[in-house]
Amino acid sequence: MVEKLRLALSVLVSLLLTSSVQSQTCMNHTFTDNKVFTSCRDLPHLTSYLHWTYEQATAKLDMAFRHAGINASDRWVAWAINPNNNLNSAMVGAQALVAISESGGAPRAYTSSIQGYSTQLAEGNISYAISGLRATRENSEITIYATLTLPNGTTNLVHLWQDGPLSASTPAQHQLATSNLQAKETFDLL
């Protein structure tokens, strides 16, 4: 009886560990250029993942934002930081990294400062120094890469992420489904 109980417990623990590892899909991801990040998060909405390495001494955030499920070729994806750290109105004032995926070729990446809810994600400067901004598409997944310099002492961020359709190569409004409206959170960089 004790042996059967041990076996059952062993199987249960094994199943729990396996399902835990499988649910952490960012942990299992390998980038095609063998880039490695020290941390990652499976984001809670819109099949997205954030990978990053943060050097607190220099305030440099080296990151990759992955967004899966982009099957159409005329879509945009974005990842942004709200410098006011306001989760309630995270979109207004957010500093965004945008990738536009048009038919044929790699997505085009650029920055956009979001001034209001009716934004079309116009290309423009953001309030963070940025380098290495680029985007890739592999099958139905778009990845945005960049290195941002954050204000000294930054340890937490309010960030948001989104996707939507294009209208004549211009980002159009994203859906207003619950998963879209909840695609924001505060997270600890450390």
VOGU-824263 format. One line per field, with one value per atom (N, C-alpha, C): residue number from 1; residue in one letter; x, z, y. Coordinates in Angstrom, 1 decimal, always signed. Each point is the difference from the previous one (the first is absolute). Layout:
BEGIN
k <- NUM_...
r <- A_...
x <- X_...
z <- Z_...
y <- Y_...
***
This chain:
BEGIN
k <- 1_1_1_2_2_2_3_3_3_4_4_4_5_5_5_6_6_6_7_7_7_8_8_8_9_9_9_10_10_10_11_11_11_12_12_12_13_13_13_14_14_14_15_15_15_16_16_16_17_17_17_18_18_18_19_19_19_20_20_20_21_21_21_22_22_22_23_23_23_24_24_24_25_25_25_26_26_26_27_27_27_28_28_28_29_29_29_30_30_30_31_31_31_32_32_32_33_33_33_34_34_34_35_35_35_36_36_36_37_37_37_38_38_38_39_39_39_40_40_40_41_41_41_42_42_42_43_43_43_44_44_44_45_45_45_46_46_46_47_47_47_48_48_48_49_49_49_50_50_50_51_51_51_52_52_52_53_53_53_54_54_54_55_55_55_56_56_56_57_57_57_58_58_58_59_59_59_60_60_60_61_61_61_62_62_62_63_63_63_64_64_64_65_65_65_66_66_66_67_67_67_68_68_68_69_69_69_70_70_70_71_71_71_72_72_72_73_73_73_74_74_74_75_75_75_76_76_76_77_77_77_78_78_78_79_79_79_80_80_80_81_81_81_82_82_82_83_83_83_84_84_84_85_85_85_86_86_86_87_87_87_88_88_88_89_89_89_90_90_90_91_91_91_92_92_92_93_93_93_94_94_94_95_95_95_96_96_96_97_97_97_98_98_98_99_99_99_100_100_100_101_101_101_102_102_102_103_103_103_104_104_104_105_105_105_106_106_106_107_107_107_108_108_108_109_109_109_110_110_110_111_111_111_112_112_112_113_113_113_114_114_114_115_115_115_116_116_116_117_117_117_118_118_118_119_119_119_120_120_120_121_121_121_122_122_122_123_123_123_124_124_124_125_125_125_126_126_126_127_127_127_128_128_128_129_129_129_130_130_130_131_131_131_132_132_132_133_133_133_134_134_134_135_135_135_136_136_136_137_137_137_138_138_138_139_139_139_140_140_140_141_141_141_142_142_142_143_143_143_144_144_144_145_145_145_146_146_146_147_147_147_148_148_148_149_149_149_150_150_150_151_151_151_152_152_152_153_153_153_154_154_154_155_155_155_156_156_156_157_157_157_158_158_158_159_159_159_160_160_160_161_161_161_162_162_162_163_163_163_164_164_164_165_165_165_166_166_166_167_167_167_168_168_168_169_169_169_170_170_170_171_171_171_172_172_172_173_173_173_174_174_174_175_175_175_176_176_176_177_177_177_178_178_178_179_179_179_180_180_180_181_181_181_182_182_182_183_183_183_184_184_184_185_185_185_186_186_186_187_187_187_188_188_188_189_189_189_190_190_190
r <- M_M_M_V_V_V_E_E_E_K_K_K_L_L_L_R_R_R_L_L_L_A_A_A_L_L_L_S_S_S_V_V_V_L_L_L_V_V_V_S_S_S_L_L_L_L_L_L_L_L_L_T_T_T_S_S_S_S_S_S_V_V_V_Q_Q_Q_S_S_S_Q_Q_Q_T_T_T_C_C_C_M_M_M_N_N_N_H_H_H_T_T_T_F_F_F_T_T_T_D_D_D_N_N_N_K_K_K_V_V_V_F_F_F_T_T_T_S_S_S_C_C_C_R_R_R_D_D_D_L_L_L_P_P_P_H_H_H_L_L_L_T_T_T_S_S_S_Y_Y_Y_L_L_L_H_H_H_W_W_W_T_T_T_Y_Y_Y_E_E_E_Q_Q_Q_A_A_A_T_T_T_A_A_A_K_K_K_L_L_L_D_D_D_M_M_M_A_A_A_F_F_F_R_R_R_H_H_H_A_A_A_G_G_G_I_I_I_N_N_N_A_A_A_S_S_S_D_D_D_R_R_R_W_W_W_V_V_V_A_A_A_W_W_W_A_A_A_I_I_I_N_N_N_P_P_P_N_N_N_N_N_N_N_N_N_L_L_L_N_N_N_S_S_S_A_A_A_M_M_M_V_V_V_G_G_G_A_A_A_Q_Q_Q_A_A_A_L_L_L_V_V_V_A_A_A_I_I_I_S_S_S_E_E_E_S_S_S_G_G_G_G_G_G_A_A_A_P_P_P_R_R_R_A_A_A_Y_Y_Y_T_T_T_S_S_S_S_S_S_I_I_I_Q_Q_Q_G_G_G_Y_Y_Y_S_S_S_T_T_T_Q_Q_Q_L_L_L_A_A_A_E_E_E_G_G_G_N_N_N_I_I_I_S_S_S_Y_Y_Y_A_A_A_I_I_I_S_S_S_G_G_G_L_L_L_R_R_R_A_A_A_T_T_T_R_R_R_E_E_E_N_N_N_S_S_S_E_E_E_I_I_I_T_T_T_I_I_I_Y_Y_Y_A_A_A_T_T_T_L_L_L_T_T_T_L_L_L_P_P_P_N_N_N_G_G_G_T_T_T_T_T_T_N_N_N_L_L_L_V_V_V_H_H_H_L_L_L_W_W_W_Q_Q_Q_D_D_D_G_G_G_P_P_P_L_L_L_S_S_S_A_A_A_S_S_S_T_T_T_P_P_P_A_A_A_Q_Q_Q_H_H_H_Q_Q_Q_L_L_L_A_A_A_T_T_T_S_S_S_N_N_N_L_L_L_Q_Q_Q_A_A_A_K_K_K_E_E_E_T_T_T_F_F_F_D_D_D_L_L_L_L_L_L
x <- +0.8_-0.8_+0.9_+1.0_+0.9_+0.7_+0.5_+0.7_-1.0_-1.2_-1.0_-0.2_-0.1_-0.2_+1.3_+1.2_+1.2_+0.0_-0.4_+0.0_-1.0_-1.2_-1.0_+0.5_+0.6_+0.5_+1.2_+0.8_+1.1_-0.5_-1.0_-0.7_-0.6_-0.7_-0.6_+1.0_+1.1_+1.0_+0.6_+0.3_+0.5_-0.9_-1.3_-1.0_+0.0_+0.0_+0.0_+1.2_+1.2_+1.2_+0.0_-0.5_-0.1_-0.9_-1.2_-1.0_+0.5_+0.8_+0.5_+1.1_+0.8_+1.0_-0.6_-1.0_-0.7_-0.7_-0.6_-0.7_+0.9_+1.3_+1.0_+0.7_-0.8_+0.5_+1.2_+0.1_+1.1_+1.3_+0.0_+1.2_+0.5_-0.8_+0.4_+0.3_+0.0_+0.2_+1.5_+0.3_+1.4_-0.1_+0.7_+0.0_+0.9_-0.4_+0.7_+1.4_+0.3_+1.4_+0.7_-0.5_+0.5_+0.2_-0.8_+0.0_-0.6_+0.6_-0.4_-0.3_-1.1_-0.4_+0.0_+0.1_+0.1_-1.4_-1.0_-1.3_-1.1_-1.1_-1.2_-1.3_-1.0_-1.4_-0.9_-0.9_-1.1_-1.1_-0.3_-0.9_-1.4_-0.9_-1.3_-1.0_+0.2_-1.0_+0.7_-0.8_+0.4_+1.2_+0.2_+1.0_+1.4_+0.4_+1.2_+1.0_+1.3_+1.1_+1.0_+0.6_+1.0_+1.3_+1.1_+1.3_+0.8_+0.9_+0.8_+1.2_+1.0_+1.1_+0.1_+0.1_+0.0_+1.3_+0.8_+1.2_-0.4_-0.2_-0.5_+1.1_+1.3_+1.0_+0.0_-0.4_+0.0_-1.4_-1.0_-1.4_-0.3_+0.7_-0.2_-0.9_-1.1_-0.9_+0.1_+0.6_+0.1_-1.2_-0.9_-1.2_-0.4_-0.9_-0.7_-1.4_-0.9_-1.5_-0.4_-0.6_-0.5_-1.5_-0.7_-1.4_-0.4_-0.6_-0.4_-1.4_-0.3_-1.4_-0.3_+1.0_-0.2_+0.1_-1.2_+0.0_-0.2_-0.7_-0.2_+1.3_+0.2_+1.3_-0.2_-1.3_-0.2_-0.4_+0.9_-0.2_+1.1_-0.2_+1.0_+0.0_+1.1_+0.1_+0.8_-0.2_+0.8_+0.2_+1.1_+0.3_+0.4_-0.5_+0.2_+0.3_+0.6_+0.2_-0.7_-0.7_-0.7_+1.0_+0.6_+1.0_-0.6_-1.3_-0.6_-0.3_+0.2_-0.3_-1.4_-0.9_-1.4_-0.7_-0.4_-0.6_-1.4_-0.8_-1.4_-0.1_+0.9_+0.0_+1.3_+0.4_+1.3_+0.2_-1.0_+0.2_+0.4_-0.7_+0.3_+1.4_+0.9_+1.3_+1.0_-0.5_+0.9_+1.0_+1.2_+1.1_+0.1_-0.4_-0.2_+1.1_+0.2_+0.8_-1.0_+0.0_-1.1_+0.7_-0.7_+0.5_-1.2_+0.1_-1.0_+0.4_-0.9_+0.2_-0.8_+0.6_-0.7_+0.4_-0.8_+0.3_+1.4_+0.8_+1.3_+1.0_+1.0_+1.1_-0.2_+1.1_+0.0_-0.8_-0.6_-0.7_+0.9_-0.7_+0.7_-0.2_+1.1_-0.1_+0.3_-0.8_+0.3_-0.6_+0.2_-0.4_-1.2_-0.9_-1.1_-0.4_-0.2_-0.5_-1.5_-0.7_-1.5_-0.5_-0.7_-0.6_-1.4_-0.8_-1.4_-0.5_-1.3_-0.6_-0.3_+0.0_-0.3_+1.2_+1.1_+1.3_+0.0_+0.9_+0.2_+1.5_+0.6_+1.4_+0.9_-0.1_+0.9_+1.4_+0.9_+1.4_+0.5_+0.8_+0.6_+1.0_+0.6_+1.0_-0.8_+0.7_-0.5_+0.9_-0.4_+0.8_+1.1_+0.3_+1.1_+1.1_+1.2_+1.1_-0.2_+0.1_-0.2_+1.0_+0.4_+0.9_-0.4_+0.5_-0.3_-1.4_-0.8_-1.4_-0.2_-0.6_-0.3_-1.2_-0.5_-1.1_+0.2_-0.5_+0.1_-1.3_-0.2_-1.2_+0.4_-0.5_+0.3_-1.3_-0.5_-1.3_-1.1_-0.7_-1.1_+0.4_+1.4_+0.4_+0.9_-0.3_+0.8_+0.7_+1.3_+0.9_+0.6_-0.1_+0.6_+1.2_+1.2_+1.2_+0.4_+0.5_+0.6_+0.7_+0.9_+0.6_-0.4_-0.6_-0.4_+0.8_+0.2_+0.6_-1.1_-0.2_-1.0_+0.5_-0.8_+0.5_+0.7_+1.1_+0.8_-1.0_+0.3_-0.8_-1.3_-0.3_-1.2_+0.1_-1.0_-0.1_-1.3_-1.1_-1.3_-0.5_-0.8_-0.5_-1.5_-0.8_-1.3_+0.2_-0.4_+0.2_-1.4_-0.1_-1.2_+0.4_-0.9_+0.3_-1.3_+0.1_-1.2_+0.2_-1.0_+0.1_-1.3_+0.1_-1.2_+0.2_-1.0_+0.0_+0.7_+0.4_+0.5_-1.1_+0.0_-0.9_+0.9_+0.3_+0.9_+1.3_+0.6_+1.4_+0.0_-1.2_+0.0_-0.7_+0.5_-0.6_-1.4_-1.0_-1.4_-0.2_-1.2_-0.3_+0.0_+0.5_+0.0_-1.4_-0.3_-1.2_-0.2_-1.3_-0.3_-0.4_+0.4_-0.3_+0.7_-0.5_+0.6_+1.4_+0.5_+1.4_+0.8_-0.5_+0.7_+0.1_-1.1_-0.1_+0.8_+0.3_+0.7_+1.5_+0.4_+1.4_+1.0_+0.1_+0.8_+0.3_+1.1_+0.3_+1.2_+0.3_+1.2_+0.9_+1.2_+0.9_+1.4_+0.7_+1.2_+1.2_+0.8_+1.1_+1.1_+0.1_+1.0_-0.4
z <- +0.0_+0.0_+0.0_+0.8_+0.1_-1.3_-0.6_-1.3_-1.1_+0.0_-1.0_+0.3_+1.2_+0.4_-0.5_+0.3_-0.5_-1.5_-0.7_-1.4_-0.5_+0.5_-0.4_+0.3_+1.2_+0.3_-1.0_-0.3_-0.9_-1.4_-0.5_-1.3_+0.1_+1.1_+0.1_+0.0_+0.7_+0.0_-1.3_-0.7_-1.4_-0.9_+0.1_-0.9_+0.3_+1.3_+0.3_-0.5_+0.1_-0.4_-1.6_-0.7_-1.4_-0.5_+0.6_-0.4_+0.3_+1.1_+0.4_-1.0_-0.5_-1.0_-1.3_-0.4_-1.3_+0.0_+1.1_+0.1_-0.1_+0.3_+0.0_-1.4_-1.0_-1.4_-0.3_+0.7_-0.2_+0.4_+1.0_+0.5_-1.0_-0.9_-0.9_-1.4_-0.2_-1.3_-0.3_-1.2_-0.5_-1.1_+0.1_-1.1_-1.2_-1.2_-1.2_+0.0_+0.5_+0.0_+1.3_+0.8_+1.3_+1.0_-0.1_+1.0_+1.3_+1.1_+1.3_+0.9_+0.8_+1.0_+1.3_+1.1_+1.3_+0.6_-0.5_+0.6_-1.1_+0.3_-0.9_+0.7_-0.7_+0.6_-1.1_+0.3_-0.9_+0.4_-0.9_+0.3_+0.1_+0.8_+0.3_-1.1_-1.0_-1.1_-1.3_-1.1_-1.4_-0.4_+0.6_-0.4_-0.3_+1.1_-0.1_+1.1_-0.3_+0.9_+0.0_+1.2_+0.1_+0.5_-0.6_+0.3_+0.3_+1.1_+0.2_+0.9_-0.2_+0.9_+0.4_+1.3_+0.5_+0.8_-0.4_+0.8_+0.8_+1.3_+0.9_+0.0_+0.0_+0.1_-1.1_-1.2_-1.2_-0.4_+0.6_-0.3_-1.4_-0.6_-1.3_+0.0_-0.8_-0.1_-1.4_-0.1_-1.3_+0.0_-1.0_+0.0_-1.3_+0.0_-1.1_+0.4_-0.8_+0.2_-1.1_+0.3_-1.0_+0.1_-1.2_+0.0_-1.1_+0.5_-0.9_-0.5_-0.9_-0.6_-1.0_-0.6_-1.0_-1.4_-0.4_-1.2_-1.3_+0.1_-1.1_-0.2_-1.3_-0.3_+0.2_+0.2_+0.2_+1.4_+1.0_+1.4_+0.6_+1.1_+0.8_+1.4_+0.6_+1.5_+0.6_+1.3_+0.8_+1.4_+0.5_+1.5_+0.4_+1.2_+0.5_+1.5_+0.4_+1.4_+0.3_+1.1_+0.4_+1.1_-0.4_+0.8_+1.3_+0.1_+1.2_+1.0_-0.4_+0.8_+0.5_-0.9_+0.3_-0.7_+0.7_-0.5_-0.5_+0.6_-0.3_-1.4_-0.3_-1.3_-0.7_-0.1_-0.5_-1.5_-0.8_-1.4_-0.3_+0.7_-0.3_+0.6_-0.8_+0.4_-0.2_-0.4_-0.2_-1.1_+0.2_-1.0_-0.7_-1.3_-0.6_-1.0_-0.1_-1.1_-0.8_-1.3_-0.9_-1.1_-0.4_-1.2_-0.9_-1.3_-1.0_-0.9_-0.1_-0.9_-1.2_-1.1_-1.3_-0.8_-1.0_-0.9_-0.6_+0.1_-0.6_+0.9_+0.4_+0.8_+1.5_+0.6_+1.5_+0.4_+1.2_+0.6_+0.1_-0.1_+0.2_+1.4_+0.7_+1.4_+0.2_+0.9_+0.2_+1.4_+0.5_+1.3_-0.2_+1.0_+0.0_+1.5_+0.1_+1.3_+0.0_+0.8_-0.1_+0.8_-0.7_+0.7_+0.4_-0.6_+0.4_-0.5_+0.3_-0.3_-1.5_-0.7_-1.5_-0.8_+0.6_-0.7_-1.3_-0.9_-1.2_+0.1_+1.2_+0.2_-1.0_-0.1_-0.9_+0.4_-1.0_+0.2_+0.6_+1.1_+0.6_+1.1_+0.6_+1.1_+1.3_+0.8_+1.3_+1.1_+1.2_+1.1_+0.5_-0.6_+0.4_-1.1_+0.4_-1.0_-0.4_-1.3_-0.5_-1.1_+0.0_-1.0_-0.4_-1.2_-0.4_-0.3_-0.3_-0.2_-1.4_+0.1_-1.2_+0.3_-1.0_+0.1_-1.0_+0.5_-0.9_+0.0_-1.0_-0.1_-0.3_+0.8_-0.2_+0.1_-1.1_-0.1_+0.5_+1.1_+0.4_+1.2_+0.2_+1.2_-0.4_+0.5_-0.2_+1.3_-0.2_+1.2_-0.2_+1.0_+0.0_+0.9_-0.5_+0.9_+0.1_+1.2_+0.2_+1.3_+0.2_+1.2_+0.4_+1.1_+0.5_+1.2_+0.2_+1.2_+0.8_+1.2_+0.9_+1.0_+0.6_+1.1_+1.1_+0.5_+1.1_+1.1_+0.6_+1.2_-0.4_-1.3_-0.4_+0.4_+0.7_+0.4_-0.4_-0.2_-0.4_-1.2_-0.9_-1.1_-0.1_-0.6_-0.5_-1.5_-0.5_-1.4_-0.6_-1.3_-0.6_-1.4_-0.6_-1.3_-0.7_-1.3_-0.8_-1.5_-0.7_-1.4_-0.7_-1.3_-0.7_-1.5_-0.7_-1.5_-0.5_-1.3_-0.7_-1.0_-0.2_-1.0_-0.9_-1.2_-0.9_+0.6_+0.6_+0.7_+1.2_+0.5_+1.3_+1.0_+1.3_+1.0_+0.3_+0.0_+0.3_+1.5_+0.5_+1.4_+0.3_+1.1_+0.4_+0.5_+0.2_+0.5_+1.4_+0.5_+1.3_+0.9_-0.4_+0.8_+1.4_+0.9_+1.4_+0.0_-0.8_-0.1_-0.5_-0.9_-0.5_+1.1_+0.6_+1.0_+1.3_+0.2_+1.2_-0.3_-1.2_-0.4_+0.5_+1.3_+0.7_+1.4_+0.6_+1.3_+0.5_+1.3_+0.7_+0.2_-0.3_+0.3_+0.5_+0.7_+0.6_-0.9_-0.4_-0.9_+0.6_+1.3_+0.7_+0.4
y <- -1.2_+1.2_+1.3_+0.0_+1.1_+0.2_-1.1_+0.1_+0.6_-0.4_+0.5_+1.5_+0.4_+1.4_+0.8_-0.5_+0.7_+0.1_-1.1_+0.1_+1.0_+0.0_+1.0_+1.4_+0.2_+1.4_+0.4_-1.0_+0.3_+0.4_-0.7_+0.3_+1.3_+0.4_+1.3_+1.1_-0.1_+1.0_+0.2_-1.2_+0.1_+0.7_-0.3_+0.7_+1.5_+0.4_+1.4_+0.7_-0.6_+0.6_+0.2_-1.0_+0.0_+1.1_+0.1_+1.0_+1.4_+0.1_+1.3_+0.5_-0.9_+0.3_+0.3_-0.8_+0.2_+1.4_+0.4_+1.3_+1.2_-0.2_+1.1_+0.0_+0.3_-0.1_+1.0_+1.1_+0.9_-0.7_-0.8_-0.7_-1.0_-0.5_-1.0_+0.5_+1.3_+0.7_+0.1_-0.3_+0.3_+0.9_+1.1_+1.0_-0.5_+0.3_-0.5_+0.5_+1.2_+0.5_-0.3_-1.0_-0.5_+1.1_+1.1_+1.0_-0.6_+0.4_-0.5_+1.2_-0.1_+1.0_-0.7_+0.8_-0.5_-0.3_+0.7_-0.2_+0.0_-0.6_+0.0_-0.1_+0.4_-0.1_-0.5_-0.9_-0.3_+1.0_+0.9_+1.1_-0.6_+0.5_-0.6_+0.1_+0.8_+0.2_+0.1_-0.3_+0.1_-0.8_-1.1_-1.0_+0.7_+0.7_+0.8_-0.3_+0.3_-0.4_+1.2_+0.2_+1.0_-0.6_+0.2_-0.4_+1.2_+0.0_+1.2_-0.4_+0.9_+0.1_+1.4_+0.3_+1.3_+0.2_+1.0_+0.4_+1.2_-0.2_+1.1_+1.1_-0.4_+1.1_+1.0_-0.5_+0.9_+0.3_-0.6_+0.2_-0.4_-1.0_-0.5_-1.2_+0.1_-1.1_-0.6_-1.2_-0.7_-0.9_+0.1_-0.7_-0.6_-1.0_-0.5_-0.3_+0.6_-0.2_-0.9_-1.2_-1.0_+0.0_+0.1_-0.1_-1.1_-1.0_-1.1_+0.1_-0.8_+0.0_+1.0_+0.6_+1.0_-0.7_-0.5_-0.8_+0.9_+1.1_+0.9_+0.8_+0.4_+0.8_+1.5_+0.4_+1.5_+0.3_-0.2_+0.2_+0.8_+0.6_+0.7_-0.6_+0.1_-0.4_+1.1_+0.2_+1.0_-0.4_+0.5_-0.1_+1.3_+0.4_+1.4_+0.1_+1.0_+0.4_+1.2_+0.1_+1.2_+0.7_+1.1_+0.6_+0.6_+0.2_+0.5_-1.1_-1.3_-1.2_+0.0_+0.4_+0.1_-1.2_-1.0_-1.2_+0.3_+0.9_+0.3_+0.6_+0.9_+0.7_-0.3_-1.3_-0.4_+0.5_+0.0_+0.3_+1.5_+0.9_+1.4_+0.3_+0.6_+0.3_-1.1_-1.2_-1.1_+0.2_-0.6_+0.1_-1.3_-0.1_-1.3_-0.4_-1.3_-0.6_-0.7_+0.3_-0.5_-0.8_-1.1_-0.7_-0.2_+0.4_-0.1_-1.2_-0.9_-1.2_+0.1_+0.4_+0.1_-1.2_-0.3_-1.2_+0.1_-1.0_-0.1_+0.7_-0.7_+0.6_+0.1_+0.5_+0.0_+1.2_-0.1_+1.2_+1.2_+1.2_+1.2_+0.5_+0.3_+0.4_+1.5_+0.6_+1.5_+0.3_+1.2_+0.5_+1.0_+0.0_+0.9_+0.4_+1.3_+0.5_+0.1_-0.7_-0.1_+1.2_+0.9_+1.2_-0.2_-0.9_-0.2_-1.3_-0.2_-1.3_-0.2_+1.1_-0.2_+0.0_-0.4_+0.0_-0.9_+0.4_-0.9_-0.4_+0.1_-0.4_+0.6_+1.4_+0.7_-0.1_-0.2_-0.1_+1.3_-0.1_+1.2_-0.4_+0.9_-0.2_-0.4_-0.8_-0.3_+0.6_-0.1_+0.7_-0.8_-1.2_-0.8_-0.1_+0.0_-0.2_-1.5_-0.3_-1.3_-0.4_-1.2_-0.5_-1.4_-0.5_-1.3_-0.4_+1.0_-0.3_-0.7_-1.2_-0.8_-0.9_-0.6_-0.9_-1.2_-1.2_-1.1_-0.7_-0.8_-0.9_-1.4_-0.9_-1.4_-0.7_-0.6_-0.6_+1.0_-0.2_+0.9_+0.8_+0.2_+0.7_+1.2_+1.1_+1.2_+0.3_+0.3_+0.4_+1.4_+0.8_+1.3_+0.0_+0.4_+0.1_+1.4_+0.4_+1.3_+0.0_+1.0_+0.4_+1.4_+0.1_+1.3_+0.4_+1.3_+0.6_+0.6_-0.6_+0.5_+1.0_+0.7_+0.9_-0.7_+0.6_-0.7_-0.3_-1.2_-0.4_-0.8_-0.1_-0.7_-1.5_-0.5_-1.4_-0.6_+0.8_-0.5_+0.8_-0.7_+0.7_-0.3_+0.9_-0.2_-0.2_-1.1_-0.3_-0.5_+0.2_-0.5_-0.5_-0.8_-0.6_-0.2_-0.1_+0.1_-0.5_-0.3_-0.3_+0.5_+0.2_+0.5_+0.0_+0.4_-0.1_+1.3_-0.1_+1.1_+0.5_+1.3_+0.6_+0.9_-0.6_+0.7_+0.3_-1.0_+0.1_+0.8_+0.4_+0.8_-0.8_-0.1_-0.8_+0.6_-0.9_+0.3_-0.4_+0.4_-0.3_-1.5_-0.4_-1.4_-0.3_-1.3_-0.5_+0.5_+0.1_+0.4_-1.2_-1.2_-1.2_+0.1_-0.7_+0.0_-0.3_-1.0_-0.3_+1.2_+0.8_+1.1_+1.1_+0.3_+1.0_-0.3_-1.3_-0.4_-0.3_+0.3_-0.3_+1.1_+0.0_+1.0_-0.5_+0.3_-0.4_+0.8_-0.1_+0.4_-1.2_+0.2_-1.1_+0.4_-0.8_+0.2_-0.4_+1.0_-0.3_-0.9_+0.1_-0.8_-1.4
***
